[in-house]
Amino acid sequence: MERMNQFYSMSSKNHAGDDEKEEEHAVNDIGFELETFWGFFLASGLAKRFGEGDCAIIAGRSGVEIAYMVLESSGIQNHYIKSNYSLNRSREYWTGWALAWYQWKKGISFENITAKVSISDIRDLYNPYHEMDIRQFEDWMDDLIDFAGQKRVNLQKYSE
């Protein structure tokens, strides 16, 4: 069992980068406002599953696939649009990556994090934080958020 837990922990840590493509695709390719899509993500239950390390999400889906799962679970009919992959990362890409990293590191749900700091405010941190070590972003978020006494999600147990 310990070996399986280590696999899920490492898989989530390595996959935390695919969540950002989800936001980037939903906003830049499909055309949703970030706040709207984020609300769908939270309401769909997929944010909770991602945060808890559900292997069907963290190890088995791309960010683009998760974006379409969010839309489908929200009852939104949408034809599949090919994702634009570029060498440059968008603000939405960084937002998803930084937020997924922070969520994994702290073990607090996406919902609780963005109840304290909005997804738009996190995106607005792109300049200057996208050029900094991710720990600078972590420190900034820690200064804004007091999670004392909050229940941690499963993956936090394995990240320490």
KAHU-V981522 format. One record per residue. N is the residue number from 1. PHI is phi in whole degrees, -180 to 180 (999 if undefined). D_LAST is the distance of its C-alpha to the last C-alpha in Angstrom with 1 decimal. Layout:
N/PHI/D_LAST ; N/PHI/D_LAST
This chain:
1/999/17.3 ; 2/-59/14.1 ; 3/-63/15.4 ; 4/-66/16.1 ; 5/-62/12.7 ; 6/-65/11.4 ; 7/-61/14.4 ; 8/-63/13.8 ; 9/-64/10.3 ; 10/-67/11.9 ; 11/-63/15.1 ; 12/-66/13.8 ; 13/-62/12.2 ; 14/-75/15.5 ; 15/-87/17.6 ; 16/-54/16.4 ; 17/-74/19.4 ; 18/-81/21.9 ; 19/-63/21.6 ; 20/-65/23.4 ; 21/-66/26.3 ; 22/-59/26.8 ; 23/-65/27.5 ; 24/-60/29.5 ; 25/-66/31.6 ; 26/-63/32.3 ; 27/-86/33.4 ; 28/-86/35.0 ; 29/-99/36.4 ; 30/-86/37.2 ; 31/105/37.9 ; 32/-80/35.9 ; 33/-71/35.0 ; 34/-57/31.2 ; 35/-62/31.3 ; 36/-65/33.3 ; 37/-63/31.1 ; 38/-61/27.9 ; 39/-61/29.7 ; 40/-62/30.6 ; 41/-60/27.0 ; 42/-66/25.8 ; 43/-68/28.9 ; 44/-71/28.7 ; 45/88/25.6 ; 46/-71/24.1 ; 47/-63/21.7 ; 48/-64/20.3 ; 49/-63/20.2 ; 50/-61/18.5 ; 51/-64/15.8 ; 52/-88/15.3 ; 53/85/15.1 ; 54/-58/18.7 ; 55/-63/19.4 ; 56/-69/23.0 ; 57/-101/21.8 ; 58/-76/18.8 ; 59/-115/20.3 ; 60/-126/23.9 ; 61/-139/25.2 ; 62/-86/25.8 ; 63/-60/25.6 ; 64/-65/29.4 ; 65/-63/29.5 ; 66/-63/27.1 ; 67/-58/29.4 ; 68/-70/32.3 ; 69/-64/30.6 ; 70/-61/30.0 ; 71/-64/33.7 ; 72/-62/35.0 ; 73/-70/33.1 ; 74/-90/34.6 ; 75/78/38.0 ; 76/-98/38.6 ; 77/-79/40.9 ; 78/-149/40.1 ; 79/-79/41.4 ; 80/-74/38.9 ; 81/-113/39.0 ; 82/-64/38.0 ; 83/-74/35.0 ; 84/-91/35.8 ; 85/-97/33.5 ; 86/-130/33.9 ; 87/-72/32.6 ; 88/-86/32.0 ; 89/-98/29.1 ; 90/-79/30.3 ; 91/-62/28.9 ; 92/-68/28.0 ; 93/-60/26.1 ; 94/-62/24.0 ; 95/-58/23.6 ; 96/-64/22.2 ; 97/-64/19.9 ; 98/-65/18.6 ; 99/-68/18.3 ; 100/-64/16.5 ; 101/-63/14.0 ; 102/-63/13.6 ; 103/-62/13.5 ; 104/-64/10.8 ; 105/-64/8.6 ; 106/-91/9.8 ; 107/72/10.3 ; 108/-110/13.9 ; 109/-64/16.9 ; 110/-57/19.1 ; 111/-61/21.9 ; 112/-68/20.4 ; 113/-64/19.5 ; 114/-80/22.9 ; 115/-74/24.7 ; 116/-93/23.7 ; 117/-133/24.2 ; 118/-66/26.6 ; 119/-60/26.0 ; 120/-67/29.1 ; 121/-66/27.8 ; 122/-66/24.7 ; 123/-61/27.1 ; 124/-67/29.2 ; 125/-82/26.4 ; 126/-48/27.0 ; 127/-99/29.3 ; 128/-104/28.0 ; 129/-68/24.2 ; 130/-67/24.6 ; 131/-93/25.7 ; 132/-97/22.8 ; 133/-60/19.4 ; 134/-59/17.1 ; 135/-68/15.4 ; 136/-66/18.9 ; 137/-62/18.9 ; 138/-57/15.5 ; 139/-61/17.2 ; 140/-63/20.3 ; 141/-64/18.8 ; 142/-60/17.0 ; 143/-66/20.5 ; 144/-86/22.1 ; 145/-116/19.9 ; 146/-115/19.3 ; 147/-105/17.1 ; 148/-55/17.2 ; 149/84/17.7 ; 150/-77/16.9 ; 151/-69/15.6 ; 152/-91/12.4 ; 153/-81/12.8 ; 154/-53/11.7 ; 155/-66/9.4 ; 156/-59/7.0 ; 157/-58/6.4 ; 158/-99/5.6 ; 159/-90/3.8 ; 160/-94/0.0
